[in-house]
Amino acid sequence: MKPTCEIMVQRVLPAIRAGLARSMMIEHGCTQQQVADILGLSRAAVSQYVSEKRGAEVGFSEETNEEIRKFATDLVNEMPAKAMNAGMCNVCKFVQRSGWLFKNAPEAEYCILCKDDDN
């Protein structure tokens, strides 16, 4: 059994990054370099996310995709670094609360690092 954090890092975070990169480029007209700079990635990594070579194997619900699009809008509007970290954590928590984790890794538990008072 893989720990929850490993599942999230290996599968979910790349899918979130892919969704962010696509949204920033398609909906906000950013270049790959702009996306790379905002997300702290290489341009090559952004290219792989956008071309679905990374992060494509995860299918999120429409509600989760909407959360990712909202976060992409915030990022494009020059969100402070501290808020960027919180935003990524919020999307990750949203994925966990949406039931994706339990459908795709039933043995996994809610991440203890992300757990907040309302869970």
Residue pairs with C-beta under 8 A, 6 or more apart in sequence:
1 107
1 108
2 10
2 105
2 108
3 108
4 101
4 105
4 108
4 109
4 110
4 111
4 112
5 111
5 113
7 101
7 104
7 105
7 108
8 92
8 95
8 96
8 101
8 111
11 57
11 58
11 104
12 58
12 92
12 95
12 100
12 101
13 88
13 92
14 49
14 54
14 55
14 58
15 55
15 56
15 57
15 58
15 60
16 55
16 68
16 88
16 91
16 92
16 95
17 39
17 41
17 45
17 49
17 54
17 55
18 49
18 50
18 52
18 54
18 55
18 56
19 55
19 60
19 65
19 68
19 69
19 72
20 35
20 39
20 68
20 71
20 72
20 75
21 32
21 35
21 39
21 46
21 49
21 50
22 49
22 50
23 68
23 69
23 72
23 73
24 30
24 34
24 35
24 38
24 72
24 75
24 76
25 31
25 32
25 35
25 50
27 69
27 72
27 73
28 72
28 73
28 76
30 38
30 76
32 43
32 46
32 47
32 50
33 43
33 46
35 41
35 46
36 42
36 43
36 45
36 46
38 75
38 76
39 46
39 75
45 54
48 54
49 55
58 100
58 104
60 68
60 95
60 98
60 100
61 98
61 100
63 94
63 98
64 91
64 94
64 95
64 98
64 100
67 90
67 91
67 94
68 91
71 87
71 88
71 90
71 91
74 83
74 87
75 84
75 87
79 87
89 114
92 111
92 114
93 114
93 116
95 101
96 110
96 111
96 114
97 119
101 108
101 110
102 108
110 119
